[in-house]
Amino acid sequence: MEKRKFKRTLSVFMMFAMVVSLMNGMHFAAFASAYSDLSALDAYAYSGDDLGATYSKTSTTFKVWAPTATSVKLKRYYTGSDSEAGAGVIEIRDMSYTSGNGIWSVTVSGDLKGTYYTYLVTANGTTKETVDIYAKSTGVNGLRGMVIDLDSTDPSGWENDKRVDCDNQTDAIIWEAHVRDFSSSSDSGMTNKGKFLAFTEIGTTVNSDGVHKTGIDYLEDLGITHIHLLPVYDYGSVDETKLNTDQFNWGYDPLNYNTPEGSYSTNPYDGNVRVNEYKQMVKSLHDKNIGVVMDVVYNHTYAGDSGINDWFNFTVPGYYYRQNADGTLANASGCGNETASDRAMYQKYMVDSVVYWAKEYHIDGFRFDLMGIHDVDTMNKIREELDKIDPDILIYGEPWSSGDVACPKLTAVQGNMSYVSEEVAAFNDKMRDAIKGSCFNAADKGFIQGATGFETALKGSIQANSTEMSNSNKWSKCPSQTITYTSAHDNYSLYDKLVKSVKGGYGYTTRYDDLVAMNKMAGGIILTSQGIPFFQAGEEFARSKNGNENSYNASTETNQLKWINTVTYSDIVSYYKGLIEIRKAYEPFRDPTNTSNNTIYFSWGSSCPSNVVAFTMYNKLSNDGWNFAAVVHNSNSTAKTVSLMTYDGVTLPSQWVIVADGTNAGIESLGTSSSTVTVPARSTMVLIDKTSFDNTVISDKCKVTVNHIIENTGNVYKTETLKGNEGSSYTTSPLSELTNLGYYVTKTTGNTSSVFSTTDQVVNYYYKTDKEPIKRIYFDNTAGWSDVYVYVWNNTTKEYVSAWPGTKISKGEDGYYYTDVDILSGYDSIIFNNGSGTQTGDLTIPTNDNNLYTYSSSSWSAYKPVVKELNAPVAYATSNSSKSVVVSWDAVEGATSYQLYKYFPSTGTIQTSKVVTDTTATFNGLTAGKTYRYIVQAVSDTAVSNNVSKEFAVDAMVGKKINTSVVPKASYDYSKGCLTLSWDKVSGVSKYYVYKYYLKTKTLSAPKEVSKNYATYYTAEPGKTYRYLVSTKKFSDSELSGYNGKDCISVNIPEIN
């Protein structure tokens, strides 16, 4: 049970009758309001993925599922509240009903970005104004949805952001935090206190002392893999208009599930800001290789049946909640209501919501509050859908409720976890209470406080309560299903619990050495046990809330992290950090299956004193790394001696290396021991067999960093780190995954083969390819599909670009559909399909020039573009320094880029240089006084200019400056058949010289001399291109030939049909 949430009087669920509506045809049959009858609305369930506001720059479509409504209107606003400048209603529009699926929709033309909206839903004769339950952002306090262009909220580099790697759930090490707690303290050194942006700050230290890290730098140094954030969706218990007052709440009061909480943003009035700053937070944590876990609370809502801001009931009265037999709301949440995951559209809502967060915000995991209220089918469905996005995404939750659950299906309580996916984990309260005693009795003691009789319970929990050691407490199938923990935001912090149970509640901020030892032992148990280790932020530095057991709405002062504790209790921090290093180093601690569990053997009988738990285990997962490990937990007030044991038929090592004792922990040797181990009082000891320890290099004191760099871009493709003992040899080599793609090494720096030293060494490999890393694939749709999708994946890693059926692709002007595939990232397989079940087979993308797949012949061939001719650019070159040349040209209509070439007159060869998208290119590192020659070719997807020959080369002498001429404008009079060039008058100039320029021969005609600022040509014809130069200078005859084209304009005269 969780006591954090406020109590509410149960509201009486009003019985209602629903009548047949004839609007847009008969769309709803009459039902009574009993629970089973509300479930009958499942017959109208909608399967589309477009509920809510679907935005584009040209229109926005609004869709809402409301099968019991007789009318739904869209109400649009300028602002998110009436208190803002410019507030007002834009319009109210009727929405149309689609018979059979309960959908009301309307499309509004124009760019609606940044406007706000609600729905007016009429049901049972009552009209309610409601926020769209699918709203992706809101105004202040979440009272109006916002039309948002999500792409515009992406921070810089978002397209390259990705989740952290977590091959197994048990690889995760989770640190639970609250956004406001994290940074609010005056000693945090952070500027954006209580905001998402605090998680983007680097270089922060305790009281800005420049020494002791805080914030995300601290987390990176600690070594955790994931941060679990208490609710960060929009919740209802903090007034976002009064952020200057001290309002604190954990946030288990859901208002708008799919939008970030506004009080954590720097501007809660603008719905764009919270989205952007949330993404910045995620990206900054990912940059530190830390995943982000969202705490999601789908089990109840803040306003359920209150009649105020009750969006779900306002939309479809009664449907989204469970009811008792008497019609009152069921209340397994203890918060006045419980949601109905067993009903089709709430299950869909939960699935859609987590999928949205995972895709749009790159979320790494979800923690389900009171998961025991949700039915097993829904939790398994969520796992299934998230696996399609990324199987590394974590799922875990609380396998209990706060009362009887009114669900007709099995729910995800602890006793039903055998029906839940092995990749859905649950909190292990058996471990929690064995370590420190009951969380509901402040005085109750557990194993670490020295209480007797907890050894058996602790042994079962060390094995994730998934083996027979747990006896009747066995509930999980395997370690991947177990969250191993001793403290979380609920109940007392670990240190407060120790003060309560050992010191009678006196001195929460006092450092007690015996409690410090107990705190370390708690970490030792959690981080060496099977399962997924989890601990509350600050557990590792004796976090205290001054004895507040339920601080959900206590002051910020009570809840905030005191970062100075990382200094006061630096020994606990160091110990947890070392334990994390050990866990990462020893794979069997992180085994998601029972394979390693089944190697654990506990010492027993005379070999193991009371209040001591000791076990050995060995590595069956690989032949590399450490083999045997031994862990001993001694909660006695004196040192104890233990004899290590193992299974019959397994040879126990005789020599061990200590890597953790009661004082220190890490991957360095702290000394050696025999199989008879003396363990200090109140401590955990971890040992590794000496043979495998000596043969395994894990320490990073001797390190070689190998960077594989793409020379064309300068980007580091991959970094490898080699570790070894000082004096041992190392050898590096080119990366095969690059050489297999056609890359070759152009140079190396550093010692590619040498010996390890305590000085860090760096080796760089530089690669180049003559092939494009992105390959364009074409599809000849001879089947005549109305839509074409491509599903692209890496056949080795099974990683796919987007979930089935993949990405919808477009048709080019040549009639072929096309898509670009990132060959460099290893994507080598493709399926073309119509999105409705018809598809090609699994196709391997050819490594040769073949890139066109024809459906009718099931064959690949080389795509041959239909090439049209573009006008040749008018190019000229200037030099303003002794080492560079700038080549410029007029933009060519239809060109999407320009290919530059170098021309070498001595050999007559033309060499490809660079591709640019603007109309200028700079060449550096040239020799002063030397002449270089360049050609500029206009290029598009289907056309090029036909001027790659020496006649079109532009000469540029390095260091020679060329005067700027007059730039004219051109106009053509079709009635008179004349072309007029005009230009601005130049002060002090009485005569101008107008030349025709012949690009192919690079010559100027004899000039036309004019005293006016215009010149007219009557011989120019439509359909042709002419080039002119206007100058205040009369060139000599020698200057008329070999002219480089500078300041010439190109005039194309269109034909009139």
Secondary structure by P-SEA (a helix, b strand, c coil): ccccbbbbccccbbbbbbccccccccccccccccccccccccccccccccccccccccbbbbbbbbccccbbbbbbbcccccccccccccbbbbbbbbcccccccccccccccccccccccccccbbbbbcccccccccccccccccccccccccccccccccccccccccbbbbbbbcccccccccccccccccccccccccccccccccccccaaaaaaacccbbbbcccccccccccccccccccccccccccccccccccccccccaaaaaaaaaaaaaaaaaacbbbbbbccccccccccccccccccccccccccccccccccccccccccccccccaaaaaaaaaaaaaaaacccccbbbbcccccccaaaaaaaaaaaaaaccccccccccccccccccccccccccccccccccbbbbcaaaaaaaccccccccccccccccccaaaaaaaaaaccccccccccccccccccccccccccccccaaaaaaaacccccccccccaaaaaaaaaaaaaaaacccbbbbcccccccccccccccccccccccccccccccccaaaaaaaaaaaaaaaaaccccccccccccccbbbbcccccccccccbbbbbccccccccbbbbbbbcccbbbbbbbbbccccccccbbbbccccccccccccccccccccccccbbbbbccaaaaaaccccccbbbbbbbcccccccccbbbbbbbcccbbbbbbccaaaaaacccccccccccbbbbcccbbbbbbbbbbccccbbbbbbcccccccbbbbbbbcccccccccccccbbbbbccccbbbbbbcccccccbbbbbccccccccccccccccccbbbccccbbbbbbcccccccccbbbbbbccccbbbbbbcccccccbbbbbbbbccccbbbbcccccccbbbbccccccbbbbbbbbbbcccbbbcccccccbbbbcccbbbbbcbbbbbbbbccccbbbbbbcccccccbbbbbbbbcccccccccccccccccccccccccbbbbbcccccccccccccccccccbbbbbbbbcc
